[in-house]
Amino acid sequence: MDNMNQVFVAVLAALTAGLLGALLGDAVKFREFGPIAAIAVMGGFIIYFNDTKK
């Protein structure tokens, strides 16, 4: 997978996690869960992509 495809996958995954997290967080009265989920997903992608470059 080249770099631009990785960027698109990471952005779509973060947006999806953020939206689903916001919906779930709204249901349980914890709206901050959306950004937390998006940041966690992006952190995972950063660690994964840095480890696979070596």
C-alpha positions as CSV (number, residue, x, y, z in Angstrom):
1,M,0.0,0.0,0.0
2,D,1.5,3.3,-1.0
3,N,1.6,6.4,1.3
4,M,-1.4,8.2,-0.2
5,N,-3.6,5.1,0.3
6,Q,-2.4,4.8,3.8
7,V,-3.4,8.5,4.5
8,F,-6.9,8.0,3.1
9,V,-7.4,4.8,5.1
10,A,-6.2,6.5,8.3
11,V,-8.4,9.5,7.7
12,L,-11.5,7.5,6.9
13,A,-10.9,5.2,9.9
14,A,-10.5,8.2,12.3
15,L,-13.6,9.9,10.9
16,T,-15.6,6.7,11.3
17,A,-14.3,6.1,14.8
18,G,-15.0,9.7,15.7
19,L,-18.6,9.6,14.4
20,L,-19.4,6.3,15.9
21,G,-17.8,7.3,19.2
22,A,-19.9,10.5,19.2
23,L,-23.0,8.6,18.6
24,L,-22.2,6.1,21.3
25,G,-21.1,8.8,23.6
26,D,-24.3,10.8,23.0
27,A,-26.4,7.8,23.9
28,V,-24.6,7.4,27.3
29,K,-24.3,11.2,27.9
30,F,-20.5,11.2,27.3
31,R,-20.1,13.3,24.2
32,E,-16.3,13.5,24.6
33,F,-16.0,9.9,23.5
34,G,-16.0,10.8,19.8
35,P,-12.7,12.8,19.8
36,I,-11.1,10.3,22.2
37,A,-11.9,7.4,19.9
38,A,-10.6,9.3,16.8
39,I,-7.3,10.2,18.6
40,A,-6.9,6.6,19.8
41,V,-7.4,5.3,16.2
42,M,-4.9,7.8,14.7
43,G,-2.4,6.9,17.5
44,G,-2.7,3.3,16.5
45,F,-2.1,4.1,12.9
46,I,0.9,6.2,13.6
47,I,2.5,3.4,15.7
48,Y,1.7,0.8,13.1
49,F,3.0,2.7,10.1
50,N,6.2,3.7,11.9
51,D,6.9,0.1,12.9
52,T,6.3,-1.2,9.4
53,K,8.7,1.3,7.8
54,K,11.7,-0.4,9.5
